């Protein structure tokens, strides 16, 4: 029973100031794997661990509808997105994204992105310097657009990539970054809405069964097609997360600089190690600090109670750095993913649960596939890391190396 009935102070300002460390620090101060607090004017309970993941994704106890704050929807996910739905409506909308789980989808996206990478590297060799984060965002955007059947932005790929990055970069902050994210979303929702309408009118031909084709034809119910704006939101929810892999590409370069032994092993083309490296990058480096849902009924967890309508937080960053799960969590060691099978509810950088039916990111396999391929290419690339600021500030959400990882003297590997 929860015996601590002291009034809880709203910690929203502390969360914004503390970044990734805020919740893990509170967890360390707690007597167990749970923290009572208050956020956005509501009682909140923060949890971590595989059992907590299963609680968080139990739709009979925790729901997503109404859980995501408006500013997050207006920047990262979009109003009416699949992330806001529960139960039958969520499963119906998720049909759009299930093809992303298929091996052929992962192979298709990877083939397009790696082709864009190889083209880009040839141009990098002719430049004095490149900022890896920025370049990766553009080639990822171009590659996923080709795969999804979206008319190639061509010279507009840089503008689209900037907007996609802005949507991710500004979702968890106030001020200029946030407003830049809102403008980017409005601009691209307008563009993608027109594209969907053009596909439906026949003015634009979408490749058969492409993502664009599926989105344009999708119906949540037999008599209700998606309105063009919601269709645009979901189309962006395919291309935006792929562009966000640029964060992990920059982190991969950071890891290769700090742990050069990984470079030599990746260069050999060891597929199992490439997969392990991709998982360790996603575990070790910070991306999502936590996830939130609303309690459907009164909940009790490890003696702490949460009333119906209260906020349940899943401590993603804290769980991915929990010594009970990882032993040496602040050591970058890809071999941990070769030593033993890792449970789906242990490693949760992109959520937990079943991606086919629940809220776990259906594009997770695409992220891993892209990182496997791009990490090997990055390891084989010859370049110099000039003096720069590679620090990764934990108060910035989402964070990345401050310099974006500047490369000079890039030389494409001999084929």
Order of alpha helices (4+ residues) and beta strands (2+ residues): alpha-alpha-beta-beta-alpha-beta-alpha-alpha-beta-alpha-alpha-alpha-alpha-beta-beta-alpha-alpha-alpha-alpha-beta-beta-beta-beta-alpha-alpha-alpha-alpha-beta-beta
